[in-house]
Amino acid sequence: MLVVDPWPVGTWDLIVWGPETAPARAQVHVGANAAAEIALVLDTASPCTIACPSSKEGQATLTFRRADGSERLIMALRNTGDDLVVGLRPGQWFVERRQRGIEAAAEVQELSVVPGQAARLTFGKH
């Protein structure tokens, strides 16, 4: 259960995503002094480790795009050199890493996700 108190009034896009949970999305309408309850069905997913070793800390953007175009997720993160583990549905994915503040082309790699098997992708230095 996720409780945020108080949650600002408005309409919010909620994404629940974890190391072995596929992304689930819902739109939440929050009124003044009102509770909002959201029911989501969470699907299990294969854990995918994304390694972004870097000699420089900074902000990066990761874009996860299914090869068939049916799903796209964008994540902004602080690159500390630590691995990131996310759950992805089975299939072919393209993962793009773009380091902010560095004038370099984005690095794109393909990731094959097999049900029940962990996957790993390494960007940058190997």
N, C-alpha and C positions, 0 to 999 in steps of 0.2 A: 504494500500500500504506500502510495506517495501522498504526502500531505505538505502543502505549502500554505502557510498562513501568515499574513494575508496574501492572496494572489491578486494581482492588479486586475481591475475590471477590463473586460474586452474579450475578443476572440483570439484563441491561441491554437497553434498547431503543435501537438504533442507527439514526440517520437520516443518510444521505449525501445532500447536496443542494448544488448549485452553480449558477453563473450560466447555464449551458447544459445542466444536468443535472436531470432531474425527480427529485423526492424518492424515495428507495428506502429501505425499512425492513427491519430484521431484528432478531430477538431473539437476544442473545448470552448464553451461559451460561459464566461464567468460574469455574474451580475454583482451589483453592490451588496455587500453584507449577505451573500448567498453562498451556499455550498454547491460544488459541482462534483458530480460522480461520473466517472468514465469506466466503462467495461471494455476491456481489450482481451482478445484471444491471442496468447503468445505462442508462437511456433518455435520449436527447437531448431537449431541451426548448427552447422559445422563451425567450430572455432577456427578463425583465420588470424594468424599472427602477421602483422605488418611491421617490419623492422625498418627503421629510418635512421641508421647511424649517420652522424654528422659531426664534423669538427666544430661547427658553430651552432649554438642554440638560437632559436628564433621561432617565428610562426610559420606554419605550413598549412596547406589545404589539401585534403585527400578527397577525391571524387571517386565513388564506387558506381560503376555503370554496368548493368547486365548487357551481355553481347546482343541480346535480342531487343534491347531498348525498353523493356518493360518496367525497369526500376532504375532510379538514380538517387544517390545519397551523397550529400556534401558535408564534410566535417572539417571545421577549422580547429587546429590544435597547436599547442606549444611544443615544439620539437626539442625534447630533452635528451634524445638518444635512446630512450626507453622504448621497448616494444609495445605495440598496441594490439589488443586482441578483440576482434569483433565477430559476431555471428553472422554468417551469410547463408542464404538459401543455395541449394545445389545448382550448378550450372557454370557457364563461362562468364567471367567478369573482367572488365577492364578497370584497373585502378590507376589513377593519375595522382602524382604528387607534385605540388607546386610550392616551392619555398618562397615566402614573401621577402621582399627586399633584395633578392638576388636576381640579376638580369640573366637568367638562364631559362632555356626552354623547359617546359614541363616534362617530367619523366613518366611514361605510361608503360605499364606491364599487364600482361594477361594472367589471370588466376583461374584455375580450374578447381571448382568446389565439388567434392564427392560426398554424398550423404554418409554421415557417421565417421568421416575422416577429417583430421585436422589438416590445415593447409598453411603454408608459409610463403611470404613474399618479402624480398629484401631490396630496398632502394638505396641508391648512393654507393658508398664504399662497401666493398665486399671483403 
